[in-house]
Amino acid sequence: MTEVTIAIPFYNAEKYLEQAILSVLSQTFEDFILLLIDDGSTDSSLKIAQKYQHDARVKILSDGENLNLGNRLNQIPFITETEFLARMDADDIMHPKRIEHQLKILKNNPEIDVLGSNIYSIDEDDNVTGKRMDLADDQLVIAHTFSHPTVMAKTTWFKNNPYDVHAVRIEDAELWLRTKDKYIFKVTGEPLLFYREIGNKYYEKYFKGMPGIWYMIKKHKFSAAYFIFSTKYLLSCIVYFIFDLFGNESFLIQNRNDIKIEKKNYKFYI
């Protein structure tokens, strides 16, 4: 019986979507469902996804609507029939052993509610540039937040803990802050995702999340944890903007990684 669904919601993701799909189809653990959810793309993303529907593991949902990421993320667990659900983004690349290793950890440690992983940073040309956390591969540490596309948990967890769709572009951060004291979150030190970080106008991502920040401040105005997160977010927005003015935004992005790696290419999938 198939145990894992890997879900990729996408919107106008034609540049990197095929790489994301291929990295899933090249997993060492092969018994999964790949759920591709089109959020009303207007580019060639849907056609790219349809190239792989000959694979019986690939399921495509395209209803022509643009509902936004939060709504799609909340839709996914209710159309998932497997015990476990793995997050994945349309512009990242899975390590070939991601599903095999995360599933093994969750089965061996049933007390874990949500499991994430360390990441490798990659640039727009697929060069590996850094490792996020300086942890040994076999380390399993308590987490309070995650790199969102590394997350894997039981499908029921996602059903019981929906994303707040009004926290636009920070849906994941709001969810972790809201649930971290009630569940066991852990991260494996093994980098199981190649996370795309592009140092060009990166501050614009922060600007787009500002409506979600104001919403979260109003919703949780008496919470120190939310206040601290929002303050850090606002400061990051300002700092990234200033560094971009001087052409040094990539310096900030590289310094998010505990370990810097001289740019090198990697064979992500077969």
N, C-alpha and C positions, 0 to 999 in steps of 0.2 A: 504493500500500500504506500502510495506517495505521501511523504511526510512534510515536504517543504514547498512553499510558493515564494518565488522571487518576483517582486512587483516593481515595475519601472513606469511611473507616470511621466508623460512627456508633453511638452508644448514647444513647437518650432525648434526642435533639437537636432536638425538634420546634420549639423557639422560633426557631432560626436556620437550620435545614437547608435550607429552601426557598430562602432567599437565596443560600446557598452553591451550590446546584444551578444556579440561574438565572445566577449569575455565570460558571459554567463553560460553560453552553450559549450564553452571549453572547460567547464568545471570538472574536476576529478570525480566529484559526486554527481552522478548523472541522472538520478531519479528525482526530478523536480518539475514544477510547473513554472513557466516564465509568463507572467501576466503583464502585457504591454497595454497601458491605458493612455489613449490619445485625448488630450484636453482641448480639442478643437483646433489643432494645428492648421496653419495656412501655408506652410512650406511643404517640403517633400518627406517630412518625418513619417507620416502614415505609410507611404509607399515603401519606405525603407523597412519599416516593421513588417509589412506584408510579404516582403521577400523571404521571411523566415517562417511563414505559417505552414509550410510543408512539414515542419518538425512538429510531431504530435504533442510535444511538451509546451509549445508556444500557443498562448491564448491572447487574442487581441480584442480590446473593447474600444469601440469608436462610435460615440453617439452624436457627434457633430457639435456638442456643446462645449463652451469654455466656462468651467465651473470654478476654477482656480485650484492651486495645489492642495490647500487645506481640505477642501471638499473631496478631492480625489483620494487623498490619504485616508479620510474617514470612510470612503466608499469601499476601499480595497479589502479590509478584513471581512466585510459582510458578503463579499463574492468569492472569498477564499475558502476552500474546502479542506485544506491540509492543516495539520496540527501546528506547524511552525510557519512563520512569515518573516521574510528577510527584505529589508529596505534596500533600494538601489536607485541611484540617480542616472539621468540620461547622458551625462557628460563625464562620468567617471569610468574606471576600469576595475573589474574584480580581479583579485589574485586568484590563480587557478584552483587553489585549495581552500578558498574562503568558506564555502558551504560545508565541505567535509569537516573542516576543523571547528567551525562554530557549532555545528550540530553535535559533534562529539563532546564539546565542552558542556553544552546545555544538558545533554543526556547524563553526563557524569556528575553534574552539579545541579540537580533539580531545584535547589534553593534559589538559583539565579532567575530573576524575572526578566531582565533585559540585558543582552550581551552586545557590546560593541567591540571594536578592535582598533589597534594602532593603525596608522596610515603612512603611506609614502606620498609625498607631494609630487605632482607632475605639472609641467607647463603646457602651453598650447601646442607644443611640438612633441609631446609625449616623453620628454626628458625627465627622468627622476632627479629631483633637486634636493630632497630632504626627507627625513623621518621624523614624524611629529613628536613622539615621546621616546625618551631614552630608557627603554625597558627591554629586558630579555624576552625572547619569543615565548618562553614558557611561563612568564609571569602573568598572574591573573589578579588584577587590582580593583579595589572599590572605585566606582566612578560616580560623579554627580551630573555629568553631561557627556554627550557623545558627538563624534563626527557622524552626522545623521545617516548617511548612506551605508554606514557599517553596522547598523542595528539589526539584531535578530531576536525574536521573542516568540512565545506562543501566540497564535492568532487571537485567542481569547483575551490576552492582555491588551491588544490594540482595540478590540471591541469594547472593553471596559474602560479604556482611557483614551477617549477621542481627542483629536487636536482641536484647539480653539481656532476656528476659521477666521476670526476677527483679528488675530495676532498675525497679520499678513507678513510673510517672509521670515518671521521668527516663530512659526508654529512649533518647531521642534524645541527651541529653548524654553518656550512657555510650558510645554508639556513636561520637560525634565524638571523644571522648577516646581511645578505643581505636584509631581508624583514622587520625587526623590526620597522623601521621608517615609513613604509608605511601602516602598519596594526595594529589592536588592538589585542594584545596578553594578555590573562589572565590565571591565575591558581586558581583553587579552593583549599582551605586549607584542604579539606577532602582527606585523602590518599585513592586513588582508584586503586592502583596497588601495588603489592608486587614485588619489583625490586631486582633481584638477584645480589648480590655483594660478590664475593669470594676472600678472602684475601690470595691468593697464586699465586705468579708470576703475580700480577695484572699489574705491570709495563710493561709486555709484550704487553698489550693492547695499551699502549701509544706508544711503539716502532713501532707497526704495523701501527699506524696512522701518522708516521713521513713523508712518501711520500705525504700524503694529506696536511700536514702542510707546507712543502716546496712549494707545488703547490699553496697553498692559499697565502703564502707570496709573491710569484712572481706575482700572479694575482692581488693582492690588495696591492701592495707595498707602496702606498701612503695613505693608510687608517689607522688611529690611532686605530680604533676598532679592525681591523684584526691583527694589530701588537701586541696589548695588549693581545688578545686571544692567539696568537701564542707563545708569550713570557711566558704566564702562563702555556701553554701546555708543553713547553720545560722544564720549571722548575719543573713541576709536574712529568714529565718523570724521571728526575734526582733524585728527592727526593724519589719517590717510589722505584727506583732501590737501592738507598742507604739504605732505611729502610728495603728492602727485604734482603739485605746482612746480616743484623743483626736480621733477623727473626721478624721484627716488622711491616710488611706491613699492617697487619690487624688493627693496631692502627690508621693508616691514613684513612683507609676505614670507620672505625667506627666514626671517627671525621668529616666525611662529613655530619653527621646527627646532627641537632640541638638538638634532643631529643634522648638520649640513652635508650634502653630498654633491660632489662635482658632477655637473650635468652628464648623464649617460642614458643611453637608450636601453630599453628592456623589451624582451619578447614576451608580450602579455598573454598571448593565446596562440593556439596552433591553427 
